[in-house]
Amino acid sequence: MSMVVWVDGALVGPREKALSAVDHGVTVGDGVFETCAVYDGTAFALTRHLRRLARSAAGLGLDAPDEALVRDGVAQVLQAAGTDAGRLRITVTAGYGPLGSGREPGAQTVVVAASPAAPGATAKVARSPWVRNERSAVAGLKTTSYAENVVALADAASRGADEAILANTLGDLCEGTGSNVFVERAGELVTPRLDVGCLAGITRELLLEWALDEGLPVREAREGELPFSVLDDVAAGRAHLALAGSVRNIQPVVRLDDTDVEAGELSLRARELFDRRRAADVDP
């Protein structure tokens, strides 16, 4: 299997020209998306992902996506993909539009695609020279305007990393290009508050809930508790770092910039907890 793609009600070839050349998602990145892990032909936490898709659309000023249509697309794609699928992406754009930033009322474009995925058990990260704007109009929304992430991730990859870690404009630790971050120190796993500009990740959300259920010390940071400089403590071995995201789940970090670091004991326990709980409930 390479990739299975569905656009507006029909399966299409992955290289088939299936969108308008002036779709607003193409011309100005006017759209929202979700990525789910797929296990044994089923999308994980699909209901939560669709709920966030609707929140992102509302934040962008788009009509709520047609959930029944999206679920139909998901079903068709996963049936065609079989058990080889590991990643599912749902994209909803504003559809046909003018060449400028203004929108033209009309039907949205809906794309569902699946491909294999082989996430590692650990991660290598690099500090990004760019920052996340916590006051942006799209802060905390999962939009297709993703060029900042593409550039930051390419820079990290050029330095041997598989994720870039960003501060916000105030110097707070924020997030990765496609992940939330957790800092392990003093016997706790602590993740940045949402008001620093990071995405409200589904994996982040579930880990906070499940850790509370099982008495694992995982929590949201207090205001100002996690400056970007906390990564100096990680590099020095005084703290540890873990990533959380769809497909990657929980990944302890084993390299920061050019320094090998140890996976934290609590990060490893969080990875085990998440893997166990997600295996027990495919749509928590």
PLY file of the C-alpha trace (Angstrom):
ply
format ascii 1.0
element vertex 284
property float x
property float y
property float z
element edge 283
property int vertex1
property int vertex2
end_header
0.00 0.00 0.00
1.25 3.52 -0.77
-1.66 5.89 -0.17
-5.43 5.82 -0.50
-7.21 9.10 -1.22
-10.88 10.12 -1.22
-12.08 13.54 -2.41
-15.65 14.82 -2.10
-17.31 11.42 -2.23
-15.05 9.38 -4.49
-11.79 7.47 -4.26
-9.09 8.92 -6.53
-5.51 8.07 -7.41
-2.93 9.72 -5.15
-1.43 11.56 -8.16
-4.77 12.29 -9.80
-5.66 15.98 -10.22
-8.75 16.07 -8.03
-8.94 19.66 -6.66
-9.71 22.95 -8.33
-6.57 24.96 -9.10
-8.20 27.84 -7.24
-9.35 25.91 -4.20
-8.79 28.29 -1.29
-6.93 25.55 0.55
-4.39 25.57 -2.30
-4.12 29.29 -2.98
-4.05 30.67 0.57
-4.04 27.68 2.93
-7.64 28.31 3.96
-8.55 25.04 5.59
-8.31 22.78 8.61
-7.17 19.21 9.10
-6.78 16.34 11.53
-4.39 13.40 11.63
-5.32 10.15 13.37
-3.34 7.01 14.06
-4.86 3.87 12.56
-4.77 0.51 14.30
-6.08 -2.67 12.66
-8.04 -0.65 10.11
-9.70 1.70 12.63
-8.95 5.38 13.22
-7.99 6.06 16.82
-9.95 8.66 18.83
-11.88 9.67 15.72
-14.69 11.34 17.67
-12.27 13.62 19.52
-10.49 14.46 16.29
-13.74 15.37 14.53
-14.71 17.52 17.50
-11.43 19.42 17.20
-11.84 19.66 13.42
-15.11 21.49 14.02
-13.46 23.76 16.62
-10.68 24.65 14.20
-13.20 25.36 11.43
-15.16 27.66 13.74
-11.99 29.44 14.76
-11.15 30.01 11.09
-14.67 31.25 10.36
-15.62 28.23 8.25
-18.91 26.38 8.42
-18.86 23.21 10.49
-17.69 20.28 8.34
-20.35 17.73 7.38
-19.49 15.03 9.92
-21.55 12.35 8.19
-19.72 13.02 4.92
-16.33 12.96 6.65
-17.11 9.70 8.43
-18.23 8.17 5.14
-14.94 9.20 3.56
-13.01 7.73 6.48
-14.88 4.44 6.18
-14.26 4.19 2.42
-10.58 5.02 2.73
-9.90 2.61 5.56
-11.79 -0.17 3.83
-9.69 0.35 0.70
-6.45 0.66 2.67
-6.93 -2.49 4.71
-4.67 -3.21 7.67
-1.62 -1.50 6.14
-2.83 1.98 7.04
-1.11 3.63 9.99
-1.99 7.27 9.46
-5.27 8.95 8.42
-5.57 12.60 7.46
-8.84 14.53 7.11
-8.65 17.90 5.35
-11.49 20.39 4.91
-10.94 23.59 2.91
-13.10 26.59 2.09
-13.39 25.22 -1.46
-13.42 27.23 -4.66
-12.45 30.83 -4.02
-10.91 34.01 -5.42
-7.16 34.42 -5.81
-7.00 36.84 -2.87
-7.67 36.23 0.80
-11.40 36.92 0.61
-13.73 33.95 0.50
-16.53 33.13 -1.95
-19.47 31.25 -0.42
-19.77 27.72 -1.70
-19.25 24.07 -0.95
-16.25 23.00 1.07
-13.68 20.54 -0.24
-13.23 17.40 1.87
-10.21 15.12 1.45
-9.50 11.94 3.39
-6.25 10.04 2.88
-4.48 7.12 4.50
-0.92 5.83 4.32
1.38 3.50 6.24
3.23 4.88 9.26
6.17 3.62 11.25
6.77 5.92 14.23
9.82 5.32 16.38
9.70 4.60 20.10
11.85 7.65 20.88
12.55 11.03 19.31
15.46 13.30 18.43
14.69 17.01 18.60
16.32 20.34 17.84
15.60 23.80 19.19
14.11 25.95 16.46
15.42 29.47 15.76
11.83 30.55 15.03
9.00 31.13 17.48
5.27 30.48 17.69
3.09 33.60 17.84
0.70 32.99 20.73
-1.32 36.06 19.63
-1.83 34.86 16.05
-5.35 34.70 14.66
-4.84 30.97 14.17
-2.99 30.16 17.41
-4.18 26.82 18.73
-6.03 25.95 15.50
-5.01 23.04 13.28
-5.01 24.77 9.92
-3.52 23.93 6.53
-1.43 27.13 6.72
1.53 24.98 7.69
4.51 26.61 5.98
6.07 27.72 9.29
6.11 24.11 10.46
7.51 22.84 7.17
10.44 25.28 7.35
11.14 24.61 11.04
10.99 20.83 10.59
13.27 20.94 7.53
15.80 22.94 9.55
15.65 20.37 12.38
16.00 17.49 9.92
19.12 19.10 8.45
20.61 18.80 11.94
19.70 15.13 12.32
16.50 15.61 14.31
12.98 14.40 13.60
11.15 17.25 15.36
11.72 20.95 16.03
10.84 22.52 19.38
9.61 26.12 19.42
9.32 28.86 22.01
6.59 31.49 21.81
7.23 35.22 21.44
7.42 35.61 25.24
10.14 32.98 25.64
7.90 30.21 26.97
8.36 26.62 25.90
5.52 26.08 23.42
5.38 22.95 21.22
6.88 20.99 18.36
5.88 21.43 14.73
3.55 18.45 15.04
3.64 17.54 18.70
3.08 18.71 22.24
5.96 18.63 24.71
6.24 17.35 28.28
9.12 18.19 30.62
10.01 15.63 33.28
11.60 17.00 36.44
11.13 16.76 40.21
9.05 13.61 39.77
6.44 15.16 37.47
5.65 15.36 33.76
4.57 18.92 32.99
3.21 20.24 29.69
2.85 23.90 28.60
-0.48 25.65 29.15
-2.63 26.15 26.06
-2.43 29.94 26.39
1.24 29.86 25.37
-0.05 29.22 21.82
0.30 25.45 21.51
-2.24 23.14 19.95
-4.68 21.34 22.24
-3.36 17.95 21.18
-5.57 14.88 21.42
-2.71 12.73 22.71
-1.84 15.44 25.24
-5.47 15.56 26.34
-5.75 11.80 26.74
-2.47 11.48 28.62
-3.60 14.14 31.12
-6.91 12.30 31.62
-5.47 8.80 31.81
-2.60 9.83 34.09
-5.11 11.37 36.47
-7.09 8.11 36.44
-4.03 6.05 37.31
-2.23 8.38 39.70
0.67 9.21 37.38
2.00 12.73 38.15
1.27 14.48 34.85
-0.14 18.01 34.75
-0.36 21.35 32.97
2.29 23.92 33.83
1.62 26.93 36.00
2.04 30.33 34.36
5.71 31.01 33.68
6.80 27.58 34.93
8.28 26.35 31.65
10.53 28.93 29.98
12.27 27.81 26.79
15.50 27.76 28.78
14.23 24.64 30.58
15.68 22.79 27.61
19.13 23.69 28.96
18.25 21.52 31.96
17.30 18.69 29.60
20.61 18.99 27.74
22.47 18.97 31.08
20.61 15.88 32.32
18.78 17.72 35.09
15.42 17.13 33.34
13.96 14.97 30.60
11.69 15.63 27.63
8.91 13.70 25.89
6.75 14.39 22.85
3.05 13.63 22.44
1.18 13.47 19.16
-1.10 11.43 16.96
0.75 8.51 15.34
3.87 9.14 17.46
1.83 8.72 20.71
4.30 9.31 23.59
7.96 9.46 22.61
10.71 10.05 25.17
13.42 12.29 23.72
16.90 10.78 23.47
18.72 13.57 21.64
18.47 17.38 21.95
20.38 19.38 19.34
23.80 17.69 19.31
23.55 16.14 22.77
22.44 12.61 23.60
20.07 12.63 26.59
18.44 9.88 28.62
14.78 8.98 28.42
13.12 9.81 31.72
11.64 7.05 33.87
8.31 8.86 34.11
8.30 9.48 30.35
8.74 5.75 29.77
5.90 5.00 32.20
3.69 7.51 30.39
4.46 5.80 27.08
3.49 2.42 28.54
0.30 3.83 30.05
-0.74 5.45 26.78
-0.04 2.35 24.68
-2.02 0.20 27.10
-5.03 2.49 27.34
-5.28 3.23 23.63
-5.18 -0.52 22.88
-8.14 -1.00 25.23
-10.38 1.69 23.69
-10.15 2.76 20.06
-12.44 5.80 20.46
-11.98 7.09 24.01
0 1
1 2
2 3
3 4
4 5
5 6
6 7
7 8
8 9
9 10
10 11
11 12
12 13
13 14
14 15
15 16
16 17
17 18
18 19
19 20
20 21
21 22
22 23
23 24
24 25
25 26
26 27
27 28
28 29
29 30
30 31
31 32
32 33
33 34
34 35
35 36
36 37
37 38
38 39
39 40
40 41
41 42
42 43
43 44
44 45
45 46
46 47
47 48
48 49
49 50
50 51
51 52
52 53
53 54
54 55
55 56
56 57
57 58
58 59
59 60
60 61
61 62
62 63
63 64
64 65
65 66
66 67
67 68
68 69
69 70
70 71
71 72
72 73
73 74
74 75
75 76
76 77
77 78
78 79
79 80
80 81
81 82
82 83
83 84
84 85
85 86
86 87
87 88
88 89
89 90
90 91
91 92
92 93
93 94
94 95
95 96
96 97
97 98
98 99
99 100
100 101
101 102
102 103
103 104
104 105
105 106
106 107
107 108
108 109
109 110
110 111
111 112
112 113
113 114
114 115
115 116
116 117
117 118
118 119
119 120
120 121
121 122
122 123
123 124
124 125
125 126
126 127
127 128
128 129
129 130
130 131
131 132
132 133
133 134
134 135
135 136
136 137
137 138
138 139
139 140
140 141
141 142
142 143
143 144
144 145
145 146
146 147
147 148
148 149
149 150
150 151
151 152
152 153
153 154
154 155
155 156
156 157
157 158
158 159
159 160
160 161
161 162
162 163
163 164
164 165
165 166
166 167
167 168
168 169
169 170
170 171
171 172
172 173
173 174
174 175
175 176
176 177
177 178
178 179
179 180
180 181
181 182
182 183
183 184
184 185
185 186
186 187
187 188
188 189
189 190
190 191
191 192
192 193
193 194
194 195
195 196
196 197
197 198
198 199
199 200
200 201
201 202
202 203
203 204
204 205
205 206
206 207
207 208
208 209
209 210
210 211
211 212
212 213
213 214
214 215
215 216
216 217
217 218
218 219
219 220
220 221
221 222
222 223
223 224
224 225
225 226
226 227
227 228
228 229
229 230
230 231
231 232
232 233
233 234
234 235
235 236
236 237
237 238
238 239
239 240
240 241
241 242
242 243
243 244
244 245
245 246
246 247
247 248
248 249
249 250
250 251
251 252
252 253
253 254
254 255
255 256
256 257
257 258
258 259
259 260
260 261
261 262
262 263
263 264
264 265
265 266
266 267
267 268
268 269
269 270
270 271
271 272
272 273
273 274
274 275
275 276
276 277
277 278
278 279
279 280
280 281
281 282
282 283
